[in-house]
Amino acid sequence: MDGETNQEIVALREELERLNGHRLIRIYNNWMRLLWFQFLRGLAFGLGSVVGATALVSVVVYVLSSVNFIPVLGVWASEIIEVIEGTQ
């Protein structure tokens, strides 16, 4: 082998060592860390979904309750607000 090939192999080995030391690769190499990582990821996803849905529903209900020119929607939104406030 010539010198250029040896340099490329050395560079490839160094890059592979650097990648193997990466945090994500270390997590995936250990199944306990992987389970913990996926558990925390699921908690964050669930919390984000609940907070996002709550914000979206509250904005929609607020907008619908302020709509008075469509009588059916205004009454319906008012009933929803009464039910929500009654459960608190």
Chimera marker file (.cmm) of the C-alpha trace (Angstrom):
<marker_set name="trace">
<marker id="1" x="0.000" y="0.000" z="0.000" r="1" g="1" b="0" radius="0.5"/>
<marker id="2" x="1.117" y="3.476" z="-0.689" r="1" g="1" b="0" radius="0.5"/>
<marker id="3" x="1.330" y="6.327" z="1.782" r="1" g="1" b="0" radius="0.5"/>
<marker id="4" x="-1.910" y="7.977" z="0.698" r="1" g="1" b="0" radius="0.5"/>
<marker id="5" x="-3.917" y="4.814" z="1.347" r="1" g="1" b="0" radius="0.5"/>
<marker id="6" x="-2.355" y="4.459" z="4.792" r="1" g="1" b="0" radius="0.5"/>
<marker id="7" x="-3.273" y="8.053" z="5.627" r="1" g="1" b="0" radius="0.5"/>
<marker id="8" x="-6.867" y="7.451" z="4.517" r="1" g="1" b="0" radius="0.5"/>
<marker id="9" x="-7.089" y="4.309" z="6.664" r="1" g="1" b="0" radius="0.5"/>
<marker id="10" x="-5.710" y="6.168" z="9.682" r="1" g="1" b="0" radius="0.5"/>
<marker id="11" x="-8.178" y="9.022" z="9.107" r="1" g="1" b="0" radius="0.5"/>
<marker id="12" x="-11.018" y="6.514" z="8.756" r="1" g="1" b="0" radius="0.5"/>
<marker id="13" x="-10.057" y="4.818" z="12.021" r="1" g="1" b="0" radius="0.5"/>
<marker id="14" x="-9.904" y="8.156" z="13.825" r="1" g="1" b="0" radius="0.5"/>
<marker id="15" x="-13.322" y="9.135" z="12.498" r="1" g="1" b="0" radius="0.5"/>
<marker id="16" x="-14.774" y="5.762" z="13.515" r="1" g="1" b="0" radius="0.5"/>
<marker id="17" x="-13.380" y="6.148" z="17.043" r="1" g="1" b="0" radius="0.5"/>
<marker id="18" x="-14.854" y="9.647" z="17.228" r="1" g="1" b="0" radius="0.5"/>
<marker id="19" x="-18.260" y="8.382" z="16.101" r="1" g="1" b="0" radius="0.5"/>
<marker id="20" x="-18.186" y="5.450" z="18.541" r="1" g="1" b="0" radius="0.5"/>
<marker id="21" x="-17.595" y="7.929" z="21.344" r="1" g="1" b="0" radius="0.5"/>
<marker id="22" x="-20.661" y="9.954" z="20.395" r="1" g="1" b="0" radius="0.5"/>
<marker id="23" x="-23.361" y="10.093" z="23.070" r="1" g="1" b="0" radius="0.5"/>
<marker id="24" x="-26.124" y="8.704" z="20.857" r="1" g="1" b="0" radius="0.5"/>
<marker id="25" x="-24.034" y="5.687" z="19.843" r="1" g="1" b="0" radius="0.5"/>
<marker id="26" x="-23.176" y="5.026" z="23.499" r="1" g="1" b="0" radius="0.5"/>
<marker id="27" x="-26.904" y="5.125" z="24.344" r="1" g="1" b="0" radius="0.5"/>
<marker id="28" x="-27.776" y="2.648" z="21.605" r="1" g="1" b="0" radius="0.5"/>
<marker id="29" x="-24.962" y="0.290" z="22.616" r="1" g="1" b="0" radius="0.5"/>
<marker id="30" x="-26.398" y="-0.155" z="26.124" r="1" g="1" b="0" radius="0.5"/>
<marker id="31" x="-29.972" y="-1.457" z="26.295" r="1" g="1" b="0" radius="0.5"/>
<marker id="32" x="-30.608" y="-0.023" z="29.779" r="1" g="1" b="0" radius="0.5"/>
<marker id="33" x="-29.596" y="3.455" z="28.629" r="1" g="1" b="0" radius="0.5"/>
<marker id="34" x="-31.711" y="2.977" z="25.522" r="1" g="1" b="0" radius="0.5"/>
<marker id="35" x="-34.765" y="2.066" z="27.617" r="1" g="1" b="0" radius="0.5"/>
<marker id="36" x="-34.217" y="5.061" z="29.884" r="1" g="1" b="0" radius="0.5"/>
<marker id="37" x="-33.719" y="7.370" z="26.896" r="1" g="1" b="0" radius="0.5"/>
<marker id="38" x="-36.907" y="6.120" z="25.203" r="1" g="1" b="0" radius="0.5"/>
<marker id="39" x="-38.864" y="6.420" z="28.467" r="1" g="1" b="0" radius="0.5"/>
<marker id="40" x="-37.829" y="10.061" z="28.907" r="1" g="1" b="0" radius="0.5"/>
<marker id="41" x="-38.561" y="10.717" z="25.247" r="1" g="1" b="0" radius="0.5"/>
<marker id="42" x="-42.058" y="9.273" z="25.671" r="1" g="1" b="0" radius="0.5"/>
<marker id="43" x="-42.698" y="11.394" z="28.759" r="1" g="1" b="0" radius="0.5"/>
<marker id="44" x="-41.647" y="14.540" z="26.921" r="1" g="1" b="0" radius="0.5"/>
<marker id="45" x="-43.804" y="13.658" z="23.917" r="1" g="1" b="0" radius="0.5"/>
<marker id="46" x="-46.839" y="12.948" z="26.105" r="1" g="1" b="0" radius="0.5"/>
<marker id="47" x="-46.434" y="16.152" z="28.097" r="1" g="1" b="0" radius="0.5"/>
<marker id="48" x="-45.996" y="18.206" z="24.944" r="1" g="1" b="0" radius="0.5"/>
<marker id="49" x="-49.071" y="16.641" z="23.378" r="1" g="1" b="0" radius="0.5"/>
<marker id="50" x="-51.227" y="17.377" z="26.409" r="1" g="1" b="0" radius="0.5"/>
<marker id="51" x="-50.027" y="20.965" z="26.760" r="1" g="1" b="0" radius="0.5"/>
<marker id="52" x="-50.427" y="21.603" z="23.029" r="1" g="1" b="0" radius="0.5"/>
<marker id="53" x="-53.926" y="20.103" z="22.894" r="1" g="1" b="0" radius="0.5"/>
<marker id="54" x="-54.973" y="22.095" z="25.960" r="1" g="1" b="0" radius="0.5"/>
<marker id="55" x="-53.759" y="25.348" z="24.438" r="1" g="1" b="0" radius="0.5"/>
<marker id="56" x="-55.424" y="24.601" z="21.109" r="1" g="1" b="0" radius="0.5"/>
<marker id="57" x="-58.769" y="23.632" z="22.643" r="1" g="1" b="0" radius="0.5"/>
<marker id="58" x="-58.803" y="26.681" z="24.919" r="1" g="1" b="0" radius="0.5"/>
<marker id="59" x="-58.150" y="29.026" z="21.989" r="1" g="1" b="0" radius="0.5"/>
<marker id="60" x="-60.838" y="27.353" z="19.873" r="1" g="1" b="0" radius="0.5"/>
<marker id="61" x="-63.395" y="27.494" z="22.690" r="1" g="1" b="0" radius="0.5"/>
<marker id="62" x="-62.552" y="31.140" z="23.385" r="1" g="1" b="0" radius="0.5"/>
<marker id="63" x="-62.947" y="32.073" z="19.729" r="1" g="1" b="0" radius="0.5"/>
<marker id="64" x="-66.199" y="30.140" z="19.433" r="1" g="1" b="0" radius="0.5"/>
<marker id="65" x="-67.600" y="31.738" z="22.587" r="1" g="1" b="0" radius="0.5"/>
<marker id="66" x="-66.953" y="35.208" z="21.234" r="1" g="1" b="0" radius="0.5"/>
<marker id="67" x="-68.798" y="34.427" z="17.998" r="1" g="1" b="0" radius="0.5"/>
<marker id="68" x="-72.264" y="35.836" z="18.562" r="1" g="1" b="0" radius="0.5"/>
<marker id="69" x="-73.330" y="36.372" z="14.971" r="1" g="1" b="0" radius="0.5"/>
<marker id="70" x="-73.792" y="32.623" z="14.492" r="1" g="1" b="0" radius="0.5"/>
<marker id="71" x="-76.345" y="31.769" z="17.178" r="1" g="1" b="0" radius="0.5"/>
<marker id="72" x="-75.866" y="28.001" z="17.084" r="1" g="1" b="0" radius="0.5"/>
<marker id="73" x="-72.095" y="28.177" z="17.565" r="1" g="1" b="0" radius="0.5"/>
<marker id="74" x="-72.331" y="30.833" z="20.268" r="1" g="1" b="0" radius="0.5"/>
<marker id="75" x="-74.816" y="28.820" z="22.318" r="1" g="1" b="0" radius="0.5"/>
<marker id="76" x="-72.838" y="25.624" z="21.795" r="1" g="1" b="0" radius="0.5"/>
<marker id="77" x="-69.572" y="27.289" z="22.865" r="1" g="1" b="0" radius="0.5"/>
<marker id="78" x="-71.288" y="28.803" z="25.908" r="1" g="1" b="0" radius="0.5"/>
<marker id="79" x="-72.522" y="25.355" z="26.931" r="1" g="1" b="0" radius="0.5"/>
<marker id="80" x="-69.004" y="23.951" z="26.559" r="1" g="1" b="0" radius="0.5"/>
<marker id="81" x="-67.629" y="26.739" z="28.772" r="1" g="1" b="0" radius="0.5"/>
<marker id="82" x="-70.305" y="26.089" z="31.392" r="1" g="1" b="0" radius="0.5"/>
<marker id="83" x="-69.461" y="22.372" z="31.423" r="1" g="1" b="0" radius="0.5"/>
<marker id="84" x="-65.745" y="23.073" z="31.716" r="1" g="1" b="0" radius="0.5"/>
<marker id="85" x="-66.231" y="25.575" z="34.523" r="1" g="1" b="0" radius="0.5"/>
<marker id="86" x="-68.670" y="23.236" z="36.275" r="1" g="1" b="0" radius="0.5"/>
<marker id="87" x="-66.100" y="20.429" z="36.443" r="1" g="1" b="0" radius="0.5"/>
<marker id="88" x="-63.531" y="22.649" z="38.077" r="1" g="1" b="0" radius="0.5"/>
<link id1="1" id2="2" r="1" g="1" b="0" radius="0.2"/>
<link id1="2" id2="3" r="1" g="1" b="0" radius="0.2"/>
<link id1="3" id2="4" r="1" g="1" b="0" radius="0.2"/>
<link id1="4" id2="5" r="1" g="1" b="0" radius="0.2"/>
<link id1="5" id2="6" r="1" g="1" b="0" radius="0.2"/>
<link id1="6" id2="7" r="1" g="1" b="0" radius="0.2"/>
<link id1="7" id2="8" r="1" g="1" b="0" radius="0.2"/>
<link id1="8" id2="9" r="1" g="1" b="0" radius="0.2"/>
<link id1="9" id2="10" r="1" g="1" b="0" radius="0.2"/>
<link id1="10" id2="11" r="1" g="1" b="0" radius="0.2"/>
<link id1="11" id2="12" r="1" g="1" b="0" radius="0.2"/>
<link id1="12" id2="13" r="1" g="1" b="0" radius="0.2"/>
<link id1="13" id2="14" r="1" g="1" b="0" radius="0.2"/>
<link id1="14" id2="15" r="1" g="1" b="0" radius="0.2"/>
<link id1="15" id2="16" r="1" g="1" b="0" radius="0.2"/>
<link id1="16" id2="17" r="1" g="1" b="0" radius="0.2"/>
<link id1="17" id2="18" r="1" g="1" b="0" radius="0.2"/>
<link id1="18" id2="19" r="1" g="1" b="0" radius="0.2"/>
<link id1="19" id2="20" r="1" g="1" b="0" radius="0.2"/>
<link id1="20" id2="21" r="1" g="1" b="0" radius="0.2"/>
<link id1="21" id2="22" r="1" g="1" b="0" radius="0.2"/>
<link id1="22" id2="23" r="1" g="1" b="0" radius="0.2"/>
<link id1="23" id2="24" r="1" g="1" b="0" radius="0.2"/>
<link id1="24" id2="25" r="1" g="1" b="0" radius="0.2"/>
<link id1="25" id2="26" r="1" g="1" b="0" radius="0.2"/>
<link id1="26" id2="27" r="1" g="1" b="0" radius="0.2"/>
<link id1="27" id2="28" r="1" g="1" b="0" radius="0.2"/>
<link id1="28" id2="29" r="1" g="1" b="0" radius="0.2"/>
<link id1="29" id2="30" r="1" g="1" b="0" radius="0.2"/>
<link id1="30" id2="31" r="1" g="1" b="0" radius="0.2"/>
<link id1="31" id2="32" r="1" g="1" b="0" radius="0.2"/>
<link id1="32" id2="33" r="1" g="1" b="0" radius="0.2"/>
<link id1="33" id2="34" r="1" g="1" b="0" radius="0.2"/>
<link id1="34" id2="35" r="1" g="1" b="0" radius="0.2"/>
<link id1="35" id2="36" r="1" g="1" b="0" radius="0.2"/>
<link id1="36" id2="37" r="1" g="1" b="0" radius="0.2"/>
<link id1="37" id2="38" r="1" g="1" b="0" radius="0.2"/>
<link id1="38" id2="39" r="1" g="1" b="0" radius="0.2"/>
<link id1="39" id2="40" r="1" g="1" b="0" radius="0.2"/>
<link id1="40" id2="41" r="1" g="1" b="0" radius="0.2"/>
<link id1="41" id2="42" r="1" g="1" b="0" radius="0.2"/>
<link id1="42" id2="43" r="1" g="1" b="0" radius="0.2"/>
<link id1="43" id2="44" r="1" g="1" b="0" radius="0.2"/>
<link id1="44" id2="45" r="1" g="1" b="0" radius="0.2"/>
<link id1="45" id2="46" r="1" g="1" b="0" radius="0.2"/>
<link id1="46" id2="47" r="1" g="1" b="0" radius="0.2"/>
<link id1="47" id2="48" r="1" g="1" b="0" radius="0.2"/>
<link id1="48" id2="49" r="1" g="1" b="0" radius="0.2"/>
<link id1="49" id2="50" r="1" g="1" b="0" radius="0.2"/>
<link id1="50" id2="51" r="1" g="1" b="0" radius="0.2"/>
<link id1="51" id2="52" r="1" g="1" b="0" radius="0.2"/>
<link id1="52" id2="53" r="1" g="1" b="0" radius="0.2"/>
<link id1="53" id2="54" r="1" g="1" b="0" radius="0.2"/>
<link id1="54" id2="55" r="1" g="1" b="0" radius="0.2"/>
<link id1="55" id2="56" r="1" g="1" b="0" radius="0.2"/>
<link id1="56" id2="57" r="1" g="1" b="0" radius="0.2"/>
<link id1="57" id2="58" r="1" g="1" b="0" radius="0.2"/>
<link id1="58" id2="59" r="1" g="1" b="0" radius="0.2"/>
<link id1="59" id2="60" r="1" g="1" b="0" radius="0.2"/>
<link id1="60" id2="61" r="1" g="1" b="0" radius="0.2"/>
<link id1="61" id2="62" r="1" g="1" b="0" radius="0.2"/>
<link id1="62" id2="63" r="1" g="1" b="0" radius="0.2"/>
<link id1="63" id2="64" r="1" g="1" b="0" radius="0.2"/>
<link id1="64" id2="65" r="1" g="1" b="0" radius="0.2"/>
<link id1="65" id2="66" r="1" g="1" b="0" radius="0.2"/>
<link id1="66" id2="67" r="1" g="1" b="0" radius="0.2"/>
<link id1="67" id2="68" r="1" g="1" b="0" radius="0.2"/>
<link id1="68" id2="69" r="1" g="1" b="0" radius="0.2"/>
<link id1="69" id2="70" r="1" g="1" b="0" radius="0.2"/>
<link id1="70" id2="71" r="1" g="1" b="0" radius="0.2"/>
<link id1="71" id2="72" r="1" g="1" b="0" radius="0.2"/>
<link id1="72" id2="73" r="1" g="1" b="0" radius="0.2"/>
<link id1="73" id2="74" r="1" g="1" b="0" radius="0.2"/>
<link id1="74" id2="75" r="1" g="1" b="0" radius="0.2"/>
<link id1="75" id2="76" r="1" g="1" b="0" radius="0.2"/>
<link id1="76" id2="77" r="1" g="1" b="0" radius="0.2"/>
<link id1="77" id2="78" r="1" g="1" b="0" radius="0.2"/>
<link id1="78" id2="79" r="1" g="1" b="0" radius="0.2"/>
<link id1="79" id2="80" r="1" g="1" b="0" radius="0.2"/>
<link id1="80" id2="81" r="1" g="1" b="0" radius="0.2"/>
<link id1="81" id2="82" r="1" g="1" b="0" radius="0.2"/>
<link id1="82" id2="83" r="1" g="1" b="0" radius="0.2"/>
<link id1="83" id2="84" r="1" g="1" b="0" radius="0.2"/>
<link id1="84" id2="85" r="1" g="1" b="0" radius="0.2"/>
<link id1="85" id2="86" r="1" g="1" b="0" radius="0.2"/>
<link id1="86" id2="87" r="1" g="1" b="0" radius="0.2"/>
<link id1="87" id2="88" r="1" g="1" b="0" radius="0.2"/>
</marker_set>
